[in-house]
Amino acid sequence: MVKKILALSLAFSYFLSTPVSANANSIIQKDVSENKLNQEKSEKLKPEHSFNQLKSEQSKSKQRKKIENFVKKNKKILFFSALIPLVGLTGLRIIEKFTEKKGTNQKNPIPQSQLQLNWNVPQLSSMNIPAAFNNINSYQIMQQIGSGSFATVFQISEISSGQVFCMKKIYFHNDDKVLKQLQIESKILYQLYHPNIVRYFHSFIYQDQYCIVMELVDGQPFDAFLSQSSLLLSEDVVIGYFAQMLSAVRFCHENHILHRDIKPANILLNKNGCIKLADFGISKEISPVDMARTKIGTPLYMAPEACKQYGEYSFPADIWSLGCILYEMLTKSLPFGNDPIIFFQNIFNEDPIENNIISPEMKKLIFRMLDKDPTKRITIEQIVREFPSIRNALVKLGHLTTSEKPGVPQNI
């Protein structure tokens, strides 16, 4: 650094024609006043953050960082250059040593490119898996807790152990095609052993009903939770819920499962604030290079590529659905409106509806999750690397640990 200071001190030789202290004071006062004036002007002229502005801001961010780093670096050199006539080189080295910040021997934050993500699936709470009885008489139905067009959900207890479970009874009316799809759902559920996914135990056929025994979630559907109050959730709470959803979806994708119907109605929230991804009835098992083509799902949460007549889609479609839910958690509204007719126009032609409630960081994340081009849409890996608030939430949950990549020199 001393060599750089000596070189640049020649460029600032005009400081030596007058007392250094007077020159320094005038420069500092001028710099402070100009900075204050520029700051006041920028505050008045500063535009609101918007999804449209994010497009141009992303292209300028790298250049802005370079300029900021250059200014910071040269301010320090200018300061020390002004001191050379007063203290000499020996004194300069002493000043440099004692003006270093405490803790410079500590490790700097690991850059994104050097960050290694270590995913962990925490152990589930102990629960004995009930015996695989294929007789409905082995269970006592306690109460009905939900119903739909083709299924009814009951709270049940196993007679031999007294353990309480949930039973989903689907009426397939001896249709082999429907039965095959239900068996696929059971197979998918059997693979997904994760704390944020409803746990599957076993299934059996009773008359024209396909019965699936699962864990009982003591809580409510997430859509009911969102609608029970007009008050907005804090961003910290939203990030906590979103991190759990993200962990569950990442686990699905890791096991080659495309959910295809992620929405608040298919997410459960228990009384302890634990998220449970549910309803894998239309999920599909695909490899990372395969594509789905069936137009299926809930339109307001479907990605553009999944809505096209002859479109193909894959795991990025689930990322789009999560982006819609993140927007909804923050604003209690949907990013492209509730009208199905306008919705189909907006998802192909418009950006998400502007909402100043959303912070700049969350706007940036939503903008990238709702990229209309699935090849450019942000991945779960990128979300965790580029958004520290999400990464920290996953670490706090115990689902993730971070470390430096092996073989990468450590920054001191």
C-alpha positions as CSV (number, residue, x, y, z in Angstrom):
1,M,0.0,0.0,0.0
2,V,2.9,2.3,0.8
3,K,4.2,2.0,-2.8
4,K,0.8,3.0,-4.1
5,I,0.7,6.0,-1.8
6,L,4.1,7.2,-2.9
7,A,3.1,7.0,-6.5
8,L,-0.2,8.8,-6.0
9,S,1.4,11.4,-3.8
10,L,3.1,13.0,-6.8
11,A,-0.3,13.5,-8.4
12,F,-1.4,15.4,-5.3
13,S,1.8,17.5,-5.1
14,Y,-0.3,20.7,-5.3
15,F,-1.3,20.1,-1.7
16,L,2.2,20.9,-0.6
17,S,2.1,24.5,-1.8
18,T,0.0,25.5,1.2
19,P,-0.2,24.1,4.8
20,V,-1.6,20.5,4.6
21,S,-4.0,21.0,7.5
22,A,-5.7,24.0,5.9
23,N,-5.9,22.2,2.5
24,A,-7.3,19.0,4.1
25,N,-9.9,20.9,6.1
26,S,-11.2,22.7,3.0
27,I,-11.4,19.5,1.0
28,I,-13.2,17.7,3.8
29,Q,-15.7,20.5,4.3
30,K,-16.3,20.8,0.6
31,D,-16.7,17.0,0.3
32,V,-19.1,16.9,3.2
33,S,-21.3,19.7,1.9
34,E,-21.4,18.3,-1.6
35,N,-22.3,14.9,-0.4
36,K,-25.0,16.3,1.8
37,L,-26.5,18.3,-1.1
38,N,-26.3,15.4,-3.5
39,Q,-27.9,13.1,-0.9
40,E,-30.8,15.5,-0.4
41,K,-31.3,15.8,-4.1
42,S,-31.2,12.1,-4.6
43,E,-33.7,11.5,-1.8
44,K,-36.2,13.9,-3.5
45,L,-35.6,12.4,-7.0
46,K,-35.3,8.8,-5.9
47,P,-38.0,6.7,-7.7
48,E,-40.0,4.0,-6.1
49,H,-38.6,0.4,-6.5
50,S,-40.6,-1.4,-9.2
51,F,-40.4,-4.7,-11.0
52,N,-39.7,-2.7,-14.2
53,Q,-36.8,-0.8,-12.6
54,L,-35.3,-4.1,-11.4
55,K,-34.6,-5.0,-15.1
56,S,-32.3,-1.9,-15.6
57,E,-30.9,-2.0,-12.0
58,Q,-29.6,-5.6,-12.5
59,S,-27.6,-4.5,-15.6
60,K,-26.1,-1.5,-13.7
61,S,-25.3,-3.3,-10.3
62,K,-21.9,-4.6,-11.3
63,Q,-20.7,-1.2,-12.6
64,R,-22.0,0.5,-9.5
65,K,-20.1,-1.8,-7.2
66,K,-16.9,-1.2,-9.1
67,I,-17.3,2.6,-8.8
68,E,-18.0,2.3,-5.0
69,N,-15.0,0.1,-4.4
70,F,-12.7,2.5,-6.4
71,V,-13.9,5.6,-4.5
72,K,-13.5,3.9,-1.1
73,K,-10.0,2.7,-2.0
74,N,-8.8,6.1,-3.3
75,K,-10.2,8.0,-0.4
76,K,-7.9,6.1,1.9
77,I,-4.9,6.6,-0.4
78,L,-5.6,10.3,-0.7
79,F,-5.8,10.6,3.1
80,F,-2.4,9.0,3.7
81,S,-0.8,10.8,0.8
82,A,-1.6,14.1,2.4
83,L,0.1,12.9,5.6
84,I,3.5,12.1,3.9
85,P,5.1,15.6,4.3
86,L,4.1,15.7,8.0
87,V,5.1,12.3,9.3
88,G,7.4,10.7,6.7
89,L,7.4,7.1,5.5
90,T,8.2,5.6,8.9
91,G,5.4,7.5,10.6
92,L,3.1,6.5,7.7
93,R,3.7,2.8,8.3
94,I,3.0,3.3,12.0
95,I,-0.3,5.1,11.3
96,E,-1.3,2.5,8.7
97,K,-0.7,-0.3,11.3
98,F,-2.8,1.4,14.1
99,T,-5.6,2.5,11.8
100,E,-6.4,-1.0,10.6
101,K,-9.8,-2.2,11.9
102,K,-9.8,-4.6,14.7
103,G,-10.7,-8.1,13.7
104,T,-8.9,-8.0,10.3
105,N,-7.5,-11.4,11.2
106,Q,-11.0,-12.8,11.3
107,K,-12.4,-14.5,8.2
108,N,-14.4,-12.4,5.8
109,P,-17.9,-13.6,4.8
110,I,-17.5,-16.4,2.2
111,P,-18.3,-15.2,-1.3
112,Q,-21.2,-16.8,-3.1
113,S,-19.0,-18.5,-5.6
114,Q,-17.0,-20.2,-2.8
115,L,-20.0,-21.1,-0.6
116,Q,-20.8,-24.8,-0.2
117,L,-24.4,-25.6,0.7
118,N,-24.9,-28.8,2.7
119,W,-28.5,-29.8,2.9
120,N,-29.8,-31.7,5.9
121,V,-33.1,-33.4,6.4
122,P,-33.8,-33.3,10.1
123,Q,-35.0,-36.4,11.8
124,L,-38.7,-36.5,12.2
125,S,-40.3,-36.9,15.6
126,S,-40.6,-40.5,16.7
127,M,-43.9,-42.1,15.7
128,N,-44.5,-45.8,15.3
129,I,-45.6,-46.7,11.8
130,P,-48.9,-48.6,12.2
131,A,-49.2,-52.2,11.0
132,A,-50.1,-52.4,7.4
133,F,-53.6,-53.6,7.9
134,N,-55.6,-53.7,4.7
135,N,-58.9,-53.8,6.5
136,I,-60.9,-50.6,7.3
137,N,-62.2,-52.4,10.4
138,S,-58.7,-51.9,11.9
139,Y,-59.5,-48.2,12.4
140,Q,-62.0,-46.2,14.2
141,I,-63.3,-43.1,12.4
142,M,-63.4,-40.3,14.9
143,Q,-64.6,-37.4,12.8
144,Q,-64.8,-36.0,9.3
145,I,-62.3,-33.1,8.8
146,G,-62.6,-32.3,5.1
147,S,-64.3,-33.2,1.8
148,G,-64.1,-32.6,-1.9
149,S,-65.6,-33.7,-5.2
150,F,-63.9,-37.1,-5.2
151,A,-62.5,-37.6,-1.6
152,T,-63.4,-37.3,2.0
153,V,-60.8,-36.9,4.8
154,F,-61.3,-38.4,8.3
155,Q,-59.5,-38.3,11.6
156,I,-59.0,-41.9,12.6
157,S,-57.4,-44.0,15.4
158,E,-55.8,-47.4,15.0
159,I,-57.7,-49.7,17.4
160,S,-54.7,-51.8,18.4
161,S,-52.4,-48.9,19.4
162,G,-54.8,-45.9,19.9
163,Q,-52.6,-43.8,17.6
164,V,-54.4,-41.0,15.7
165,F,-53.9,-40.5,12.0
166,C,-55.6,-39.0,9.0
167,M,-57.3,-41.1,6.3
168,K,-58.1,-39.9,2.9
169,K,-60.8,-41.9,1.1
170,I,-60.9,-41.4,-2.6
171,Y,-63.9,-42.8,-4.6
172,F,-62.5,-44.2,-7.8
173,H,-65.6,-46.2,-8.8
174,N,-63.6,-49.2,-10.1
175,D,-62.0,-47.1,-12.8
176,D,-58.6,-48.7,-13.5
177,K,-57.1,-45.5,-14.8
178,V,-58.0,-43.5,-11.7
179,L,-56.8,-46.4,-9.5
180,K,-53.4,-46.3,-11.3
181,Q,-53.1,-42.6,-10.6
182,L,-53.9,-43.1,-6.9
183,Q,-51.3,-45.8,-6.7
184,I,-48.8,-43.4,-8.3
185,E,-49.7,-40.8,-5.6
186,S,-49.0,-43.4,-2.9
187,K,-45.7,-44.3,-4.4
188,I,-44.7,-40.7,-4.5
189,L,-45.7,-40.0,-0.9
190,Y,-43.8,-43.1,0.2
191,Q,-40.5,-41.6,-1.1
192,L,-41.0,-38.2,0.5
193,Y,-39.8,-38.5,4.1
194,H,-39.3,-34.8,5.0
195,P,-40.5,-32.7,8.0
196,N,-42.3,-30.2,5.7
197,I,-44.2,-32.8,3.7
198,V,-47.2,-34.7,5.0
199,R,-46.0,-38.1,6.1
200,Y,-47.4,-41.2,4.3
201,F,-47.9,-44.5,6.1
202,H,-49.8,-46.9,3.9
203,S,-52.8,-47.4,1.6
204,F,-55.4,-50.1,0.8
205,I,-58.6,-50.6,-1.2
206,Y,-62.0,-50.9,0.5
207,Q,-64.9,-51.5,-1.9
208,D,-64.7,-48.7,-4.5
209,Q,-62.6,-46.4,-2.2
210,Y,-58.9,-46.0,-2.2
211,C,-57.8,-45.2,1.4
212,I,-54.5,-43.5,2.2
213,V,-53.4,-43.3,5.8
214,M,-51.2,-40.3,6.6
215,E,-50.1,-38.2,9.5
216,L,-52.7,-36.0,11.1
217,V,-51.7,-32.3,10.9
218,D,-53.1,-30.4,13.9
219,G,-53.7,-27.1,12.2
220,Q,-55.4,-25.6,9.1
221,P,-54.9,-25.2,5.4
222,F,-52.6,-22.3,4.6
223,D,-55.3,-20.5,2.5
224,A,-57.6,-20.4,5.5
225,F,-54.7,-19.0,7.6
226,L,-54.0,-16.2,5.1
227,S,-57.7,-15.3,4.9
228,Q,-58.5,-15.3,8.6
229,S,-57.1,-11.8,9.1
230,S,-56.7,-8.7,7.0
231,L,-53.5,-7.8,8.7
232,L,-50.3,-8.3,6.7
233,L,-47.7,-10.8,7.9
234,S,-44.3,-9.3,8.8
235,E,-41.5,-10.1,6.3
236,D,-39.6,-12.1,8.9
237,V,-42.6,-14.4,9.4
238,V,-43.1,-14.7,5.6
239,I,-39.5,-15.7,5.1
240,G,-39.8,-18.3,7.8
241,Y,-42.8,-20.0,6.1
242,F,-41.3,-19.6,2.7
243,A,-38.0,-21.3,3.7
244,Q,-40.0,-24.3,4.8
245,M,-41.9,-24.5,1.6
246,L,-38.7,-24.1,-0.4
247,S,-37.0,-26.9,1.6
248,A,-40.0,-29.2,0.9
249,V,-40.0,-28.4,-2.9
250,R,-36.3,-28.8,-3.1
251,F,-36.6,-32.3,-1.6
252,C,-39.3,-33.2,-4.0
253,H,-37.2,-32.1,-7.0
254,E,-34.2,-33.9,-5.6
255,N,-36.3,-37.1,-5.7
256,H,-37.5,-36.3,-9.3
257,I,-41.0,-35.3,-8.2
258,L,-42.8,-32.4,-9.9
259,H,-45.7,-31.4,-7.7
260,R,-47.7,-29.4,-10.3
261,D,-50.3,-28.0,-7.9
262,I,-48.5,-25.9,-5.3
263,K,-51.0,-23.5,-3.8
264,P,-52.0,-22.4,-0.3
265,A,-54.9,-24.8,-0.3
266,N,-52.4,-27.7,-0.7
267,I,-50.2,-26.5,2.1
268,L,-51.0,-27.1,5.8
269,L,-49.9,-25.1,8.8
270,N,-49.8,-26.8,12.2
271,K,-50.2,-25.1,15.5
272,N,-46.4,-24.9,16.0
273,G,-45.9,-22.9,12.8
274,C,-44.7,-25.9,10.8
275,I,-45.4,-26.0,7.1
276,K,-46.6,-29.3,5.5
277,L,-46.8,-29.7,1.7
278,A,-49.7,-32.0,0.8
279,D,-51.9,-33.3,-2.0
280,F,-49.6,-35.0,-4.5
281,G,-52.6,-36.3,-6.5
282,I,-51.5,-34.8,-9.8
283,S,-47.8,-35.0,-9.1
284,K,-45.5,-36.6,-11.7
285,E,-42.2,-38.4,-11.4
286,I,-39.8,-37.2,-14.0
287,S,-36.1,-37.2,-14.6
288,P,-34.1,-33.8,-14.7
289,V,-34.1,-34.0,-18.6
290,D,-37.8,-35.0,-19.0
291,M,-40.7,-32.7,-19.6
292,A,-44.4,-32.8,-18.6
293,R,-47.0,-31.9,-21.2
294,T,-50.4,-32.4,-19.5
295,K,-52.2,-29.2,-18.8
296,I,-53.1,-29.7,-15.2
297,G,-53.1,-27.6,-12.0
298,T,-54.7,-24.5,-10.5
299,P,-54.6,-21.7,-13.2
300,L,-53.9,-18.8,-10.8
301,Y,-50.7,-20.5,-9.7
302,M,-49.7,-22.1,-13.0
303,A,-46.5,-21.1,-14.9
304,P,-46.9,-19.6,-18.4
305,E,-45.2,-22.6,-20.0
306,A,-47.7,-25.0,-18.3
307,C,-50.7,-23.0,-19.6
308,K,-49.6,-23.1,-23.3
309,Q,-51.6,-25.4,-25.5
310,Y,-48.6,-27.4,-26.7
311,G,-46.2,-26.3,-24.0
312,E,-43.7,-28.4,-22.1
313,Y,-42.7,-27.7,-18.5
314,S,-40.6,-29.1,-15.7
315,F,-39.3,-28.2,-12.2
316,P,-39.2,-24.4,-12.9
317,A,-43.0,-24.5,-13.0
318,D,-43.1,-25.3,-9.2
319,I,-40.7,-22.3,-8.7
320,W,-43.3,-20.1,-10.4
321,S,-46.0,-21.4,-8.1
322,L,-43.8,-20.6,-5.0
323,G,-43.2,-17.1,-6.3
324,C,-47.0,-16.6,-6.5
325,I,-47.4,-17.8,-2.9
326,L,-44.5,-15.6,-1.7
327,Y,-46.2,-12.5,-3.3
328,E,-49.6,-13.5,-1.8
329,M,-48.1,-14.0,1.7
330,L,-46.6,-10.5,1.6
331,T,-49.6,-8.6,0.1
332,K,-52.7,-10.9,0.6
333,S,-53.3,-10.6,-3.1
334,L,-52.2,-12.5,-6.3
335,P,-49.4,-11.1,-8.5
336,F,-51.5,-11.2,-11.7
337,G,-55.0,-10.6,-10.3
338,N,-57.9,-12.9,-9.4
339,D,-59.8,-12.7,-12.7
340,P,-59.1,-15.9,-14.7
341,I,-59.6,-14.1,-18.1
342,I,-57.3,-11.2,-17.3
343,F,-54.9,-13.6,-15.6
344,F,-54.1,-15.6,-18.7
345,Q,-53.3,-12.3,-20.6
346,N,-51.2,-11.0,-17.7
347,I,-48.9,-14.0,-17.2
348,F,-47.8,-13.9,-20.8
349,N,-47.6,-10.1,-21.3
350,E,-47.4,-8.3,-18.0
351,D,-45.1,-8.0,-14.9
352,P,-46.5,-8.7,-11.4
353,I,-48.8,-6.0,-10.1
354,E,-46.9,-3.3,-8.4
355,N,-47.1,-3.2,-4.6
356,N,-45.0,-0.8,-2.5
357,I,-45.5,-2.9,0.6
358,I,-42.9,-5.4,-0.7
359,S,-39.3,-4.7,0.2
360,P,-36.7,-4.2,-2.6
361,E,-35.1,-7.5,-1.7
362,M,-38.3,-9.5,-1.9
363,K,-39.4,-7.7,-5.1
364,K,-36.1,-8.8,-6.7
365,L,-36.7,-12.4,-5.6
366,I,-40.3,-12.4,-6.8
367,F,-39.3,-10.8,-10.1
368,R,-36.8,-13.6,-10.7
369,M,-39.2,-16.4,-9.6
370,L,-41.8,-15.1,-11.9
371,D,-39.6,-14.8,-15.0
372,K,-41.7,-15.9,-17.9
373,D,-38.8,-17.8,-19.5
374,P,-38.4,-21.0,-17.5
375,T,-34.7,-21.3,-18.6
376,K,-33.9,-17.9,-17.0
377,R,-36.1,-18.5,-13.9
378,I,-34.1,-18.5,-10.7
379,T,-33.4,-22.0,-9.2
380,I,-33.6,-23.1,-5.6
381,E,-29.8,-23.2,-5.5
382,Q,-29.6,-19.6,-6.7
383,I,-32.2,-18.4,-4.2
384,V,-30.3,-19.9,-1.3
385,R,-26.9,-18.5,-2.5
386,E,-28.1,-15.0,-3.5
387,F,-30.6,-14.2,-0.8
388,P,-29.0,-14.3,2.7
389,S,-32.3,-13.9,4.5
390,I,-33.6,-17.1,3.0
391,R,-30.4,-19.0,3.6
392,N,-30.2,-17.9,7.2
393,A,-33.8,-19.0,7.7
394,L,-32.9,-22.5,6.4
395,V,-29.9,-22.6,8.6
396,K,-32.0,-21.7,11.6
397,L,-34.5,-24.4,10.8
398,G,-31.6,-26.9,10.7
399,H,-32.2,-27.8,7.1
400,L,-29.0,-26.3,5.8
401,T,-25.4,-25.7,6.8
402,T,-22.8,-23.7,4.9
403,S,-19.1,-24.0,4.6
404,E,-16.3,-23.0,2.3
405,K,-15.7,-25.2,-0.8
406,P,-12.7,-27.5,-0.3
407,G,-9.5,-26.4,-2.0
408,V,-10.6,-22.7,-2.2
409,P,-8.1,-20.2,-0.6
410,Q,-9.5,-18.5,2.4
411,N,-9.8,-14.7,2.5
412,I,-8.1,-13.2,5.5
